[in-house]
């Protein structure tokens, strides 16, 4: 029963977050998008490497 309550609260929180972001978020300009596309793969690699180290230790 607790699992269903947790899932319902999680679903409601995600739905609320999507509604708020769609209503108030500004579109990203091309410069910021290019900057993020350079940084994002590096951050993903660092996160994967950190999780691998955590799993080993």
C-alpha positions, 0 to 999 in steps of 0.5 A: 500500500505504501508503494502506491502512495509513494508512486502517486505522490511522485507522479503528482510532483512530476506532473506539477513540475512539467506544468510549471516548467512549460508555463514559465520556462524561457526558450534557450538561445543558440549560444547557450544550447551550443555551450550546454552541448559541449559540457553535457557529454563531459558531465555524463562521462564523469557521472558514469565514471563516478558510479563505476568507482562507487560500484567497485568500492 
